[in-house]
Amino acid sequence: MGLLKNTITVVGMRIVLTLLIFLADIVASRYLGVALKGDYFFLASSVLLVGTLLTGGMHLGNVYYLRSIPLSQLSANTLIYVSGVALIVFCAGFPLASKIPVLARGNQALTVIFIFCLVLDCTCTIFMNFFIGLGELARYAMVRIVRRGMFLVLLLGAWLIWEPSLELTLFFYLATTVIALALTGYLLPLQSGVFRCQWQSLGRCLSYGLRSQALVSVDMGTQRINTIVLGFWATSMDNGLFSVALNFGQALWLLSGVLYVVVQAGVSHSAEKQLADLERLCRHSLFLMVIGGFALGLLADPLVRLVYGAEFEGSGALLRLMLPGFAGYSLYTLCSSFMIVNGRAGTALLGSLGGLLVNVTIGLALIPHMAATGAAMALSWGYLSGTMLLMFLICVIFKARPSSLLFLRRADLQHLASVLSGWRKCIGRVP
């Protein structure tokens, strides 16, 4: 029952967060316009990518050692670690800010807000992960939803009563991060135990975290690196159009995110049962992604005009370029999870590194000449390459057949036909 409850919590959180992120992106686009939205997307992506790297995997090490080290000691260790991170960021951040085009064009306030975002986003990520180690997934979900919900409300208010402001939008991001961090501190049971740093345990957590962090960092890099390159070698409008296409396409990942939980829930099954489940989920996921992607590709232009406005119309063409990669990434998520639960995290990392390498290589070659179009092509080929490499490794290591992972079987079609027939009968009984 506990596993079912946790699964429902994770699935529900993914659905709500996806909706909140999508709505916030719409409001931010309407409020800021194409160019300022591109600048904001560059800064927010930089915070997410650099913030993930700054954690040093500490959030993962804390979760692992929470079974043997008191929460109070791990919290004290974390405060020492983030203090060191803050010192480095504050010393290096201001000199480096002048090299970043968006910050160089802005005022000093924008740079200050951005640097504080880096430090506090890293801190919030580490402390929020304690909820996962404690099994408090409902509280973890609540804090994330509150943070995203408040950001959406603040953006909506600014859109209605304020003139477009990049500084204000990034300040809202910072403010909601501070609120989420404060709420996390309030909900965590930090009162028990001795609140004292222990250097040996800090080193152990950091050592474990750095080894475990690689896969998370590479996945984040694949998703965000094109935005960073666009920020240096293209216009703000290119990044604005790219951001809308990326946000629209990520809606397709919701299904794979739910199925990812199903794969992890089967960790206690035999290897043969897990492989059979993976093959079935991949076949069904790809089938649904192809249908959803085809429909989204056809409706991309009118949907973008309706939801975001005519000035973002160029995002439809970028979205169509990304759709093959999004469909492929849905399979990568399932295959990567399968590798991890079977003790092959290094193999999953190899597939992710392959995708990142292709993404970066194509991006550096195309973005200076093709701007957002080159970024969309690089992202799509990066996702497809990483997925194909990982599926090849699964076929070699676990003796899976490519056709079993990619194509529906007759039994799948018969089952689908019976489900549709049952739906028709139910609808026919409705008066």
C-alpha positions in Angstrom: 0.0 0.0 0.0 2.9 2.4 0.7 4.3 1.8 -2.8 0.9 2.5 -4.3 0.5 5.6 -2.3 4.0 6.9 -3.3 3.3 6.1 -6.9 0.1 8.0 -6.9 1.8 10.9 -5.2 4.6 11.1 -7.8 2.2 10.7 -10.7 -0.1 13.4 -9.3 2.8 15.7 -8.6 4.1 15.3 -12.2 0.7 16.1 -13.7 0.2 19.2 -11.5 3.7 20.5 -12.0 3.6 20.0 -15.7 0.4 22.0 -15.8 1.7 24.8 -13.6 5.0 25.1 -15.6 3.0 25.2 -18.9 0.7 27.9 -17.6 3.6 29.9 -16.1 5.4 29.8 -19.5 2.3 31.0 -21.3 1.8 33.9 -18.8 5.5 34.8 -18.9 5.4 34.8 -22.7 2.4 37.1 -22.8 3.8 39.4 -20.2 7.4 39.7 -21.5 7.1 39.3 -25.3 9.4 37.3 -27.5 12.8 39.1 -26.8 12.5 39.5 -23.0 11.0 36.0 -22.7 14.2 34.7 -24.5 16.4 36.6 -22.0 14.4 35.2 -19.1 14.6 31.7 -20.5 18.3 31.9 -20.9 18.8 33.1 -17.3 16.3 30.5 -15.8 18.0 27.7 -17.8 21.4 28.9 -16.6 20.1 28.8 -13.0 18.8 25.3 -13.4 21.9 23.9 -15.1 24.5 25.7 -13.0 22.4 25.2 -9.8 22.4 21.5 -10.5 26.1 21.4 -10.9 26.6 23.5 -7.7 24.8 20.9 -5.6 27.8 18.6 -6.2 25.4 15.7 -5.7 25.1 16.6 -2.1 21.3 16.1 -2.2 21.8 12.6 -3.4 24.5 11.8 -0.9 22.3 13.1 1.9 19.4 10.9 0.9 21.7 7.8 0.7 23.3 8.4 4.2 20.1 9.5 5.9 19.6 5.8 6.9 22.8 6.0 9.1 23.5 9.7 9.8 21.0 11.9 11.8 19.1 14.5 9.9 20.4 17.3 12.1 24.0 16.4 11.3 23.4 16.2 7.6 21.6 19.5 7.7 24.6 21.1 9.5 26.9 19.6 6.9 24.7 21.0 4.1 24.8 24.5 5.6 28.6 24.4 5.6 28.7 23.1 2.1 26.3 25.8 0.7 28.2 28.5 2.6 31.3 27.5 0.7 29.4 27.4 -2.6 28.0 30.9 -1.9 31.4 32.3 -1.2 32.7 30.9 -4.5 29.7 32.1 -6.5 29.8 35.6 -5.0 33.5 36.0 -5.6 33.5 34.7 -9.2 29.9 35.6 -10.2 30.2 39.4 -10.5 33.4 39.3 -12.7 32.0 36.6 -14.9 28.6 38.4 -15.3 30.1 40.9 -17.7 30.9 38.1 -20.1 27.2 37.0 -20.3 25.4 38.9 -23.0 22.0 39.1 -21.2 23.6 40.3 -17.9 25.9 42.7 -19.7 22.9 44.4 -21.4 21.0 44.6 -18.1 21.5 46.6 -14.9 23.4 45.7 -11.8 20.2 44.6 -10.0 19.6 41.9 -12.6 23.1 40.5 -12.0 22.6 40.5 -8.2 19.3 38.7 -8.5 20.8 36.1 -10.9 23.7 35.3 -8.5 21.4 34.9 -5.5 19.2 32.7 -7.6 22.2 30.4 -8.3 23.0 30.0 -4.6 19.4 29.7 -3.3 18.3 27.3 -6.0 21.2 25.0 -5.2 20.4 25.3 -1.4 16.7 24.6 -2.0 17.3 21.5 -4.1 19.6 20.0 -1.5 17.3 20.6 1.5 14.1 19.6 -0.3 15.6 16.2 -1.1 15.6 15.4 2.6 11.8 14.8 2.2 12.6 12.0 -0.3 15.0 10.3 2.1 12.5 10.6 4.9 9.7 9.1 2.7 7.7 12.3 2.9 6.8 12.5 -0.8 3.6 14.3 -0.1 5.5 17.2 1.6 8.0 17.2 -1.2 5.3 17.5 -3.8 3.5 20.2 -1.8 6.6 22.4 -1.6 7.3 22.1 -5.3 3.6 22.8 -6.2 3.5 25.8 -3.8 6.6 27.2 -5.4 5.4 26.8 -8.9 1.9 28.0 -8.0 3.1 31.1 -6.3 5.3 31.9 -9.3 2.3 31.6 -11.6 0.2 33.9 -9.4 2.9 36.6 -9.2 3.5 36.5 -13.0 -0.3 36.7 -13.6 -0.5 39.8 -11.4 2.5 41.4 -13.1 1.0 40.8 -16.5 -2.3 42.5 -15.5 -0.9 45.5 -13.7 2.8 46.0 -14.6 4.9 46.8 -17.6 7.2 44.1 -18.9 10.3 43.7 -16.7 13.0 41.0 -16.9 14.3 42.0 -13.4 10.8 41.7 -11.8 10.3 38.2 -13.4 13.6 36.9 -12.2 12.9 38.4 -8.8 9.7 36.4 -8.6 11.7 33.3 -9.3 14.1 34.2 -6.5 11.2 35.1 -4.1 9.4 31.8 -4.6 12.7 29.9 -4.1 13.2 31.7 -0.8 9.6 30.8 0.2 10.0 27.2 -0.8 13.3 27.0 1.2 11.6 28.5 4.3 8.7 26.1 4.0 11.1 23.2 3.7 12.9 24.3 6.8 9.6 24.6 8.7 8.4 21.1 7.6 11.6 19.2 8.2 12.0 17.7 11.7 15.2 19.5 12.4 14.6 20.0 16.1 15.7 16.5 17.2 19.4 15.7 17.4 22.5 17.7 17.8 22.9 20.4 15.0 26.6 20.0 14.4 28.8 19.6 11.3 30.9 16.4 11.1 33.6 16.7 8.4 34.0 13.0 7.8 30.3 12.5 7.0 30.3 15.6 4.9 33.1 14.1 2.8 31.3 10.8 2.5 28.1 12.4 1.3 29.9 14.6 -1.2 31.9 11.7 -2.5 28.9 9.6 -3.0 26.9 12.5 -4.5 29.5 13.4 -7.0 29.5 9.9 -8.4 25.7 9.8 -8.5 25.3 13.3 -9.9 26.8 12.6 -13.3 23.6 11.2 -14.9 21.4 14.0 -13.6 23.9 16.7 -14.8 24.2 15.2 -18.2 20.5 14.9 -18.7 20.0 18.5 -17.6 22.8 19.6 -19.9 21.2 17.9 -22.9 18.0 19.7 -22.2 19.4 23.2 -21.5 22.7 23.5 -23.3 21.2 24.8 -26.6 19.5 27.6 -24.7 22.9 28.7 -23.3 24.5 28.5 -26.7 21.7 30.6 -28.2 22.2 33.2 -25.5 25.8 33.7 -26.7 25.5 33.2 -30.5 21.9 34.2 -31.4 19.3 36.9 -30.6 17.0 37.0 -27.7 14.1 36.5 -30.1 15.6 33.2 -31.2 15.7 32.0 -27.6 12.1 33.2 -27.0 10.8 31.2 -29.9 12.9 28.2 -28.9 11.6 28.3 -25.3 7.9 28.1 -26.5 8.6 25.2 -28.8 10.5 23.3 -26.0 7.7 24.0 -23.5 5.0 22.7 -25.9 7.0 19.6 -26.7 7.7 18.7 -23.1 3.9 18.1 -22.6 4.5 14.8 -24.5 6.9 13.7 -21.7 4.1 13.5 -19.2 3.2 10.0 -20.2 6.8 8.7 -20.2 7.2 10.3 -16.7 4.3 8.3 -15.4 5.5 5.1 -17.0 9.0 5.8 -15.6 7.5 5.3 -12.1 6.0 2.0 -13.2 9.4 0.7 -14.3 11.0 1.8 -11.0 8.1 0.1 -9.0 9.1 -3.2 -10.6 12.6 -3.3 -9.0 11.7 -6.4 -7.0 10.6 -8.4 -10.0 12.9 -10.8 -11.8 15.1 -9.6 -14.7 13.0 -11.4 -17.2 9.8 -9.9 -15.9 11.3 -6.4 -15.8 12.5 -6.8 -19.4 9.1 -7.9 -20.6 7.5 -5.0 -18.8 10.0 -2.6 -20.4 9.4 -3.9 -23.9 5.6 -3.6 -23.5 5.9 0.0 -22.0 8.3 1.1 -24.8 6.0 -0.2 -27.5 2.9 1.4 -26.1 4.7 4.6 -25.2 6.2 5.0 -28.7 2.9 4.3 -30.3 1.2 7.0 -28.2 4.0 9.4 -28.7 3.9 9.1 -32.5 0.1 9.7 -32.5 0.4 12.6 -30.1 3.4 14.1 -31.9 1.7 13.8 -35.3 -1.4 15.6 -33.9 0.8 18.2 -32.2 2.8 18.8 -35.4 -0.4 19.4 -37.4 -1.9 21.8 -34.8 1.3 23.5 -33.8 0.9 26.8 -35.6 -2.8 27.5 -34.7 -2.1 26.4 -31.1 0.9 28.7 -30.7 -1.1 31.6 -32.2 -4.0 30.9 -29.9 -2.1 30.3 -26.7 1.0 32.5 -27.0 0.0 35.1 -29.6 1.0 35.9 -33.2 4.5 37.1 -32.2 5.5 33.5 -31.2 4.2 32.0 -34.5 7.7 30.9 -35.6 7.8 28.4 -32.7 5.5 26.0 -34.6 8.2 25.2 -37.1 10.8 24.6 -34.4 8.4 22.3 -32.5 8.0 20.1 -35.6 11.8 19.8 -35.8 12.0 18.7 -32.1 9.1 16.2 -32.2 11.2 13.2 -33.3 13.6 13.8 -30.5 10.8 14.2 -27.9 9.3 10.9 -29.0 12.8 9.3 -28.7 13.4 10.8 -25.3 10.2 9.2 -24.0 11.8 5.8 -24.6 15.2 7.0 -23.2 13.5 7.7 -19.9 12.1 4.2 -19.7 15.3 2.5 -20.8 17.5 4.6 -18.4 15.2 3.7 -15.5 15.4 0.1 -16.4 19.2 0.2 -16.5 19.4 2.0 -13.1 17.1 -0.5 -11.2 19.2 -3.3 -12.7 22.5 -1.9 -11.4 23.6 -0.5 -14.7 23.7 3.2 -13.9 27.0 3.6 -15.7 25.5 2.2 -18.9 22.6 4.7 -18.6 25.2 7.5 -18.2 27.0 6.3 -21.4 23.8 6.6 -23.4 23.1 10.1 -22.0 26.7 11.2 -22.7 26.4 10.0 -26.3 23.3 12.1 -26.7 24.9 15.1 -25.1 28.0 14.8 -27.3 25.8 14.7 -30.5 23.7 17.6 -29.2 26.7 19.8 -28.4 28.5 19.0 -31.7 25.6 19.7 -33.9 24.6 22.8 -31.9 28.0 24.4 -32.1 28.1 23.7 -35.8 24.6 24.9 -36.7 23.5 27.5 -34.1 25.9 30.3 -35.2 24.5 30.0 -38.8 20.9 28.8 -38.2 20.1 30.2 -34.7 16.9 28.6 -33.2 16.5 26.2 -36.2 19.9 24.8 -35.6 19.2 24.5 -31.8 16.0 22.6 -32.5 17.8 20.2 -34.9 20.6 19.6 -32.4 18.3 18.9 -29.6 16.2 16.4 -31.6 19.3 14.6 -32.9 20.8 14.5 -29.4 17.8 12.9 -27.9 17.5 10.4 -30.8 21.2 9.5 -30.6 21.1 8.9 -26.8 18.0 6.8 -27.1 19.3 4.7 -29.9 22.6 4.1 -28.1 20.9 3.1 -24.9 18.4 0.7 -26.7 21.4 -0.9 -28.5 23.1 -1.5 -25.2 19.9 -3.0 -23.8 19.7 -5.4 -26.8 23.3 -6.4 -26.4 23.3 -6.8 -22.6 19.8 -8.2 -21.9 19.3 -9.9 -25.3 16.2 -7.8 -26.1 15.0 -7.6 -29.7 14.6 -4.2 -31.3 11.3 -5.1 -32.7 10.0 -5.9 -29.2 10.9 -2.4 -28.0 9.6 -0.5 -31.0 6.6 -2.2 -32.7 3.3 -3.2 -31.4 2.5 -6.9 -31.5 -0.7 -8.6 -32.6 -1.6 -9.2 -29.0 -1.2 -5.5 -28.3 -3.5 -4.6 -31.1 -6.1 -7.2 -30.0 -6.0 -5.8 -26.5 -6.4 -2.2 -27.8 -9.3 -3.3 -30.0 -11.0 -4.9 -27.0 -10.5 -1.8 -24.9 -12.0 0.4 -27.7 -14.9 -2.1 -28.0 -15.6 -1.9 -24.3 -15.6 1.9 -24.4 -18.1 1.9 -27.3 -20.4 -0.4 -25.4 -20.2 1.8 -22.3 -20.9 4.9 -24.4 -23.8 3.2 -26.1 -25.4 2.5 -22.7 -25.3 6.1 -21.7 -28.9 7.6 -22.2 
